[in-house]
Amino acid sequence: MAVEPTLWISGQLAEKIRAHGAETYPHECCGALLGRDAGEVAGSDPTKYPVAPEREILALYPLVNRRDDSPRNRFSVTSEDVMAAEKAARESGMDVVGWYHSHPDHPARPSQFDRDHAWPWYSYIIVSVQNGAPQEMTSWRLNDDRQEFSPEGIEIRHRAAV
């Protein structure tokens, strides 16, 4: 039986994602998740970590939804946006480990559009925003065969794990 991967995020960063979704409502918000995989922590012993790959989100890099034809149910970023997020991560000693966006008046579940535009390995946090108020927040990883997403647990942490 496969173990569900877990994403660690502080309560403060989780609230920033929720707030970004509320700010941009009724349009989708988007941004990069900056952090590292647990096995990449300097001096860490990978044998001390659970079987599931764990990922820690240490910062966010909010982006502007560049989609002008249907921003209520789609988001788009430019290659320059991606490069800027990667540069910010590198300068902070982190990596871009995923992306977040909101689903205005829809569940926090990946759409077919999300799957068609996602890449395996990355974490994808989705926050549902109903009538301007943030609701459920979920995380997903696209399977290597790109056929479907698998859920990724979210653990809200009060301080960073070392």
N, C-alpha and C positions, 0 to 999 in steps of 0.2 A: 504494500500500500504506500503510495507516494505521500510525502509530507508537504503540506502547503508552505510555500516560502513566506517569510514574514518581513514586513517593512517597518522599521522603527522611525518614528517622527515625534518631535516635541509637540506638546499641546499648543504652544505659541505658533509654530509653523502650520499646524493643522488649522488653527483659527485664521491665519493669514490666507490660506487657500480658500476657506469658507468666505472670508470678507471680500476677496477678489471676485469670487463668483457673485456675491450680492451686489458689489459695485458695478459690475458690467451687465447685470440683468437688465433687459431680457436677452442680452447677447451672451454668447459663450466667452468665458475667460480662458486664458492659457498661460503656461509658463513651464520652466524647466525645474527639475528636482536635482539639486546638487548634493553630493554625498559620497558614500563609499560602501563597498560590500564589506561585511564583517571580517572576512579573511584578509582584507587589505589593510587593516589597522596596523600601524607600525608596531613591531614587536609582539603582535598577537600570535597565539598558538591556535591554528585552525582546528586542532583536535579538541579544543574546549568548546567549540560551537556546535549546535545541533546539526543534524543531517540536512535540514532545510537551509538553502542559501538565504542568508539574512542580509538586509540592506539597511543602511542608516541614512536618513535625509537630514542634512546639517544646515542647508540654506535653500532658499527659493530664488529663482530668477524670473520674475514676472515678465511676460511678453504682451505685446499688443496683438489682438486678433486682427490679422490682415485681410480677413475674408470680408468683402463688401457686398457680395451677392446674396448671402444667406447666413449672416453671423448669429442668427437665433439658434441654428442647429448645426453649424459647422464652424471650425476654426482653421486658420491657416497661419503659418509662420514662414518667413523667408530664410534662405540659406544664410543670409547675414545675421538673422536672429539666432540661428543655431550656432554659428561661429562665435557670436558675442557671448552666448551662454557657456560655450565650451571654454572660452578665454577666461571668463569670470571664475569658472570652476577651477581651472588650472592655476590661476593666480592665488586662489585660496587653498591650494593643495588638495582639491577634490576632483571629482568627475561628474559629468552629467550622467545620472543613473536613471533618469526617467523624465516624464512629462506629466503635467496635470491640466485638466480643463473642467469646465462645468457643463452640466446638462440642464438648461433652463426648462422648467416644467416637464421634465422627463426623469426617469429613474437613473440612478448612478450605475448603469450597466453599459458596457461597450456596445456601440451600434455597428452595423455592417460597415459604415463609412470609417469608423474608428479602426476596425480590423483591417480594412483595405489600405490604410495609411500608417499602420503601426509597424514596428520592427521588433523581432524577438529580442530577448534579454532585458530590455528596458522595462521599468515599472510605469504603469499608467494609472494615476489617481484621477478619479472622477467624483465630483461633488454635485449632487442634485440640488437645484435651487428652485423651490416652489413658490410662486408669487413673490419673488424677491428675497425669500428667506432660505438660507442654506439648510439642507437636511442631511440625508445619508451621504457618507463619503466612503468609497470603496477603492481598492487597488487591484490591478490586473497585470498579468504578463502574457504576451502573445507566445503561443507554443512555437517551437522551432519549425514545425511543418506549416505554420501560418494559417491553419484551419480554424483555430478557436483560441480564445483567451482562457487562462486559468486564473482563478481568484488568488489573490495575495493578501494574507492577513495584515492588518494595520495594528501596530502596538503603539499607543500614545505613551510617550515617556516624559517624565518630569525633568530629567536631566540626560545628557548625552551618555551613552554607554562607551566604555573604553576597553 
